[in-house]
């Protein structure tokens, strides 16, 4: 690289105010960011496509418009999110999973679900619930690697984040997919029922024509604090509700207690899974309570 040049690239790691940008030639350059981004309330993130000027120390001077963005973990321009859930230790939390799927759908990111630890317990009815609504589901045995190829097929050529609570086997799955990454694996804490996640930052790894991101575990606090969906938009974030929207008796139907609600009727007949409908109701009440607190 010459002493003075301009290039476009993608941020593959962001940590401590330093940004590591992959150049079109495949090199990675450590960069600072212009102060103007902070003034605008913008923080460069892994996945951002940026313009870099290298007159002196390399500096990010522009960030391309994002297709999508997650605040926590900070990631931009995702194609898919693989939500990793263990069937045991810890067990599947369907409400948290449904909340994360709604967030992905609301941002135009394709959700994929991977169930792990099937050597301890089967995934039960969960795979069928989500396959029915068009979400790809993989059942993975991290001990043998069985099912990992299904995940790889779905993420090849895409920018994909792997997201999961501590202890669900996310790093083990990534190690099965890409053993050379040699990611740290935290032991399960029997006392807490979860592991100590060892990932310190978001980093993109170039694999199979795309990028994969290992991320610190999403927690309930993270989703509630950083990924709220307004109650008026929540029904659109549940994809199986969409065929019934506009068919309710009342135009402003919240799909909770209203007479003539097409969504509620579909849940009663089994066209919408009861667990998914319960998650919607709970999310709606949370969003409503947040709105009421903010309006006081």
C-alpha positions as CSV (number, residue, x, y, z in Angstrom):
1,X,0.0,0.0,0.0
2,X,1.4,3.5,-0.9
3,X,1.9,6.3,1.6
4,X,-1.2,8.1,0.4
5,X,-4.3,6.3,-1.1
6,X,-8.0,5.8,-0.7
7,X,-9.7,2.4,-0.5
8,X,-13.0,0.8,0.4
9,X,-13.3,-2.2,2.7
10,X,-15.2,-3.9,5.4
11,X,-14.6,-3.6,9.1
12,X,-13.8,-7.1,10.4
13,X,-13.0,-6.2,14.0
14,X,-13.8,-3.2,16.2
15,X,-12.2,-2.9,19.6
16,X,-11.1,-0.1,21.9
17,X,-11.6,2.6,19.3
18,X,-9.5,0.7,16.8
19,X,-11.1,-0.6,13.6
20,X,-9.5,-3.4,11.5
21,X,-10.6,-3.0,7.8
22,X,-10.1,-5.7,5.2
23,X,-8.9,-4.2,1.9
24,X,-10.0,-5.4,-1.6
25,X,-6.7,-7.3,-1.7
26,X,-7.5,-9.2,1.5
27,X,-5.1,-7.3,3.7
28,X,-6.3,-6.0,7.1
29,X,-5.4,-2.5,8.1
30,X,-5.7,-0.9,11.5
31,X,-7.6,2.4,11.3
32,X,-8.9,5.2,13.5
33,X,-12.3,6.9,12.8
34,X,-13.0,10.5,12.2
35,X,-14.4,12.4,15.1
36,X,-17.4,13.5,13.0
37,X,-19.0,10.1,13.4
38,X,-19.1,10.6,17.2
39,X,-20.7,14.0,16.7
40,X,-23.4,12.3,14.5
41,X,-24.0,9.6,17.1
42,X,-22.6,6.9,14.8
43,X,-20.1,4.2,15.9
44,X,-18.4,2.2,13.2
45,X,-19.1,-1.5,13.7
46,X,-18.0,-4.9,12.3
47,X,-19.7,-5.5,9.0
48,X,-19.7,-1.8,8.0
49,X,-18.5,-1.0,4.5
50,X,-16.2,2.0,4.8
51,X,-14.0,4.4,3.0
52,X,-10.4,4.7,4.3
53,X,-7.8,7.4,3.6
54,X,-4.2,6.7,4.3
55,X,-2.5,10.1,4.1
56,X,-0.6,9.6,7.3
57,X,-2.3,7.1,9.7
58,X,-5.2,5.2,8.1
59,X,-8.5,6.9,8.9
60,X,-12.1,5.9,8.2
61,X,-13.7,8.9,6.5
62,X,-17.1,7.5,5.4
63,X,-19.5,4.7,6.3
64,X,-21.8,3.3,3.6
65,X,-25.6,3.2,4.3
66,X,-26.4,0.1,6.4
67,X,-28.9,-2.5,5.3
68,X,-29.4,-3.3,9.0
69,X,-27.7,-2.7,12.3
70,X,-27.7,-4.3,15.7
71,X,-26.7,-2.2,18.7
72,X,-25.7,-5.1,20.9
73,X,-23.8,-6.9,19.8
74,X,-22.7,-4.1,17.4
75,X,-23.0,-5.6,13.9
76,X,-24.0,-4.2,10.5
77,X,-25.2,-5.5,7.2
78,X,-26.1,-9.1,8.3
79,X,-27.6,-11.5,5.9
80,X,-28.5,-14.2,8.5
81,X,-28.5,-14.8,12.2
82,X,-28.0,-18.3,13.5
83,X,-29.8,-18.5,16.8
84,X,-28.1,-21.4,18.8
85,X,-30.3,-23.0,21.4
86,X,-29.4,-26.0,23.6
87,X,-32.1,-28.6,24.4
88,X,-30.6,-29.0,27.9
89,X,-28.3,-27.2,30.4
90,X,-29.8,-24.6,29.6
91,X,-33.1,-25.6,28.2
92,X,-34.8,-23.7,25.3
93,X,-36.4,-20.5,26.4
94,X,-39.1,-20.1,23.6
95,X,-40.0,-16.6,24.6
96,X,-36.4,-15.3,24.2
97,X,-36.1,-17.2,21.0
98,X,-39.3,-15.7,19.6
99,X,-38.2,-12.2,20.7
100,X,-34.9,-12.7,18.8
101,X,-36.6,-14.0,15.7
102,X,-39.0,-11.0,15.8
103,X,-36.0,-8.7,16.0
104,X,-34.3,-10.4,13.0
105,X,-37.5,-10.3,10.9
106,X,-38.1,-6.6,11.8
107,X,-34.6,-5.8,10.5
108,X,-34.8,-7.9,7.3
109,X,-32.3,-10.4,8.6
110,X,-33.0,-14.1,7.8
111,X,-33.2,-16.2,11.1
112,X,-31.8,-19.7,11.2
113,X,-32.2,-21.9,14.3
114,X,-29.7,-24.5,15.5
115,X,-30.7,-26.8,18.3
116,X,-27.7,-28.4,20.1
117,X,-27.0,-30.9,22.9
118,X,-29.4,-33.5,21.3
119,X,-27.3,-36.2,23.0
120,X,-28.8,-35.0,26.3
121,X,-32.3,-34.3,25.2
122,X,-34.3,-34.2,21.9
123,X,-35.5,-30.9,20.5
124,X,-39.1,-32.1,20.8
125,X,-41.8,-30.1,19.0
126,X,-39.6,-27.0,18.5
127,X,-38.2,-27.8,15.1
128,X,-41.7,-28.4,13.6
129,X,-43.1,-25.2,15.1
130,X,-40.4,-23.0,13.4
131,X,-40.2,-25.0,10.1
132,X,-44.0,-24.5,9.7
133,X,-43.4,-20.7,9.5
134,X,-40.6,-21.0,7.0
135,X,-37.6,-20.7,9.3
136,X,-34.7,-23.1,8.5
137,X,-34.0,-25.3,11.5
138,X,-30.9,-27.5,12.0
139,X,-30.5,-30.1,14.8
140,X,-26.8,-30.5,15.6
141,X,-24.9,-33.0,17.7
142,X,-21.7,-31.1,18.6
143,X,-20.1,-34.3,19.9
144,X,-20.2,-36.0,16.5
145,X,-20.6,-33.0,14.3
146,X,-23.8,-34.4,12.8
147,X,-26.0,-31.6,11.4
148,X,-23.2,-29.0,11.2
149,X,-23.1,-29.4,7.4
150,X,-26.7,-28.2,7.3
151,X,-25.8,-25.0,9.0
152,X,-22.8,-24.5,6.7
153,X,-24.9,-24.9,3.6
154,X,-27.3,-22.2,4.8
155,X,-24.6,-19.6,5.6
156,X,-22.2,-20.2,2.7
157,X,-21.6,-16.9,0.8
158,X,-23.4,-14.8,3.4
159,X,-22.5,-12.6,6.4
160,X,-23.8,-14.5,9.3
161,X,-23.8,-13.9,13.1
162,X,-24.0,-16.8,15.6
163,X,-26.0,-15.7,18.6
164,X,-26.8,-17.6,21.7
165,X,-26.9,-17.4,25.5
166,X,-23.9,-18.6,27.4
167,X,-23.5,-22.4,27.6
168,X,-25.7,-23.3,24.6
169,X,-22.8,-24.7,22.6
170,X,-22.3,-21.8,20.1
171,X,-18.5,-21.9,20.2
172,X,-18.6,-25.7,19.9
173,X,-20.8,-25.4,16.8
174,X,-18.4,-22.9,15.3
175,X,-15.5,-25.2,16.1
176,X,-17.3,-28.1,14.3
177,X,-17.9,-25.8,11.3
178,X,-14.4,-24.3,11.2
179,X,-12.0,-26.2,13.5
180,X,-9.1,-23.9,12.5
181,X,-10.7,-21.0,14.4
182,X,-10.0,-22.8,17.6
183,X,-12.4,-20.7,19.6
184,X,-12.4,-20.9,23.3
185,X,-15.1,-23.0,24.9
186,X,-16.4,-22.2,28.3
187,X,-17.2,-25.0,30.7
188,X,-20.8,-25.3,32.0
189,X,-21.2,-23.9,35.4
190,X,-23.5,-26.4,37.1
191,X,-24.2,-24.0,39.9
192,X,-25.5,-21.3,37.6
193,X,-26.8,-23.6,34.9
194,X,-24.9,-21.7,32.2
195,X,-21.4,-21.2,31.0
196,X,-19.0,-18.4,31.2
197,X,-18.7,-17.0,27.7
198,X,-15.1,-16.2,26.7
199,X,-15.7,-14.1,23.6
200,X,-14.5,-10.5,24.3
201,X,-15.5,-8.7,21.0
202,X,-17.3,-9.1,17.8
203,X,-15.1,-10.3,15.0
204,X,-15.8,-11.4,11.4
205,X,-14.0,-14.4,10.0
206,X,-13.9,-14.8,6.2
207,X,-15.1,-18.3,5.3
208,X,-16.8,-20.0,2.4
209,X,-17.3,-16.8,0.3
210,X,-18.8,-14.9,3.2
211,X,-18.2,-13.9,6.8
212,X,-19.2,-15.4,10.1
213,X,-19.3,-13.5,13.4
214,X,-18.8,-14.9,16.8
215,X,-20.6,-12.7,19.4
216,X,-20.9,-12.3,23.1
217,X,-24.1,-14.1,24.3
218,X,-27.4,-12.2,24.0
219,X,-29.1,-11.8,27.3
220,X,-32.7,-10.8,28.2
221,X,-31.3,-7.5,29.4
222,X,-29.6,-6.9,26.0
223,X,-32.8,-7.6,24.0
224,X,-35.0,-5.5,26.2
225,X,-32.6,-2.5,26.3
226,X,-31.3,-2.4,22.8
227,X,-33.8,-4.2,20.5
228,X,-37.3,-2.9,21.3
229,X,-40.0,-3.2,18.6
230,X,-42.9,-0.7,18.9
231,X,-46.2,-2.4,19.8
232,X,-47.8,-1.0,16.6
233,X,-45.2,-2.9,14.5
234,X,-45.0,-6.0,16.5
235,X,-47.6,-8.1,14.6
236,X,-45.6,-7.6,11.4
237,X,-42.5,-9.1,13.1
238,X,-44.4,-12.4,13.6
239,X,-44.4,-13.7,10.0
240,X,-47.2,-16.3,10.5
241,X,-49.5,-13.4,11.5
242,X,-49.2,-11.7,8.2
243,X,-51.8,-13.7,6.3
244,X,-54.4,-12.7,8.9
245,X,-53.6,-9.1,9.3
246,X,-56.3,-6.8,7.8
247,X,-58.9,-9.5,8.4
248,X,-59.8,-8.5,12.0
249,X,-63.1,-6.9,12.8
250,X,-61.3,-3.7,14.1
251,X,-58.7,-1.9,12.0
252,X,-56.6,-1.1,15.0
253,X,-56.8,-4.6,16.5
254,X,-54.0,-5.4,18.9
255,X,-54.8,-9.2,18.7
256,X,-55.1,-9.5,22.4
257,X,-58.7,-9.4,23.7
258,X,-60.6,-7.8,20.8
259,X,-63.8,-9.3,19.3
260,X,-63.5,-10.7,15.8
261,X,-59.7,-11.0,15.9
262,X,-58.4,-13.1,13.0
263,X,-55.0,-13.7,14.6
264,X,-56.4,-14.8,17.9
265,X,-58.8,-17.2,16.0
266,X,-55.9,-18.6,14.1
267,X,-54.1,-19.3,17.3
268,X,-57.2,-21.0,18.7
269,X,-57.5,-23.3,15.7
270,X,-53.7,-24.2,15.6
271,X,-52.9,-22.3,12.4
272,X,-50.6,-20.2,14.7
273,X,-48.7,-22.1,17.3
274,X,-49.9,-21.3,20.8
275,X,-46.3,-20.8,22.1
276,X,-45.7,-18.2,19.4
277,X,-49.0,-16.4,20.2
278,X,-48.1,-16.4,23.9
279,X,-44.8,-14.8,23.1
280,X,-46.5,-12.2,21.0
281,X,-48.9,-11.3,23.8
282,X,-46.1,-11.1,26.3
283,X,-44.0,-8.9,24.0
284,X,-47.0,-6.7,23.3
285,X,-47.6,-6.2,27.1
286,X,-43.9,-5.3,27.6
287,X,-43.9,-2.8,24.8
288,X,-47.2,-1.3,26.1
289,X,-45.8,-1.0,29.6
290,X,-42.6,0.7,28.3
291,X,-44.7,3.2,26.3
292,X,-46.9,4.0,29.3
293,X,-43.8,4.6,31.5
294,X,-42.3,6.8,28.8
295,X,-45.5,8.9,28.4
296,X,-45.7,9.8,32.1
